């Protein structure tokens, strides 16, 4: 499990004022406006060597295998695929009975 993530000198995160995300749980949900840094966090988790100034701290120093599902994953695995013609989601929502 990841205990903390420090982002410094990567994308929108400055080396002058690094950001540290602490008290992470087994499942965490990151949300924010476009350009806030959500994809940067996912890219760093997927590839920790992306920034030598940033750091991911693993519980007990035990790095686990990760799989990040973001737009990079979709592009790498589904775009221009001859096997998969597209990625679709289907759901329904019923606001109230009529």
C-alpha positions as CSV (number, residue, x, y, z in Angstrom):
1,X,0.0,0.0,0.0
2,X,1.2,3.5,-0.7
3,X,1.6,5.6,2.5
4,X,2.4,9.0,0.9
5,X,3.2,10.6,-2.4
6,X,5.5,13.7,-2.7
7,X,5.2,15.6,-6.0
8,X,8.0,18.0,-6.9
9,X,9.2,19.5,-10.2
10,X,6.8,17.5,-12.3
11,X,4.0,18.9,-14.5
12,X,2.1,21.5,-12.5
13,X,3.9,20.7,-9.2
14,X,6.7,23.1,-8.3
15,X,10.1,22.2,-6.9
16,X,9.9,25.3,-4.7
17,X,6.7,24.1,-2.9
18,X,6.4,20.3,-3.2
19,X,3.1,18.8,-2.5
20,X,2.8,15.8,-0.2
21,X,-0.3,13.6,0.0
22,X,-0.4,11.7,3.3
23,X,-2.6,9.4,5.3
24,X,-3.5,7.3,2.2
25,X,-5.8,4.3,2.6
26,X,-6.2,1.1,0.7
27,X,-8.5,2.9,-1.7
28,X,-8.2,6.6,-2.5
29,X,-10.2,8.8,-4.8
30,X,-8.6,11.9,-6.4
31,X,-10.8,14.5,-8.0
32,X,-10.3,18.0,-9.1
33,X,-10.5,20.4,-12.0
34,X,-8.8,19.9,-15.3
35,X,-5.1,20.7,-14.9
36,X,-5.1,20.1,-11.2
37,X,-2.6,17.2,-11.4
38,X,-4.7,14.0,-11.2
39,X,-3.2,12.5,-14.3
40,X,0.3,13.5,-13.0
41,X,-0.3,11.5,-9.8
42,X,-1.5,8.5,-11.8
43,X,1.5,8.7,-14.1
44,X,3.9,8.9,-11.2
45,X,2.3,5.9,-9.5
46,X,2.6,4.0,-12.8
47,X,6.2,5.0,-13.4
48,X,8.0,6.3,-10.3
49,X,11.2,7.1,-12.4
50,X,9.2,9.8,-14.2
51,X,10.5,12.4,-11.7
52,X,13.6,12.0,-9.6
53,X,12.4,14.9,-7.4
54,X,9.1,13.2,-6.6
55,X,8.7,10.2,-4.2
56,X,6.3,7.4,-3.5
57,X,6.5,5.9,0.0
58,X,5.3,2.3,0.3
59,X,4.2,0.7,3.6
60,X,7.1,-1.2,5.1
61,X,9.2,-0.4,2.0
62,X,7.3,-3.1,0.1
63,X,6.5,-1.8,-3.4
64,X,3.6,-3.6,-4.9
65,X,2.8,-4.1,-8.6
66,X,0.4,-1.4,-9.9
67,X,-1.9,-1.0,-12.8
68,X,-3.2,2.5,-13.5
69,X,-6.3,2.9,-15.5
70,X,-6.2,6.4,-17.0
71,X,-6.3,7.9,-20.5
72,X,-2.7,6.8,-21.1
73,X,-3.8,3.2,-20.4
74,X,-6.8,3.5,-22.8
75,X,-4.5,5.0,-25.5
76,X,-1.8,2.3,-25.1
77,X,-4.3,-0.6,-25.0
78,X,-7.3,0.2,-27.0
79,X,-6.6,3.0,-29.5
80,X,-6.1,1.7,-33.1
81,X,-6.6,-1.8,-31.8
82,X,-7.7,-4.3,-34.5
83,X,-8.9,-6.6,-31.7
84,X,-11.0,-4.1,-29.8
85,X,-13.2,-1.7,-31.9
86,X,-13.9,0.6,-28.9
87,X,-14.3,1.0,-25.2
88,X,-17.8,1.5,-24.2
89,X,-19.6,1.8,-20.9
90,X,-23.3,1.3,-20.4
91,X,-25.4,2.3,-17.4
92,X,-28.8,3.5,-16.6
93,X,-30.1,6.0,-14.1
94,X,-33.6,6.5,-13.1
95,X,-34.2,9.7,-11.2
96,X,-37.7,8.8,-10.1
97,X,-40.9,6.9,-10.8
98,X,-43.3,8.3,-13.3
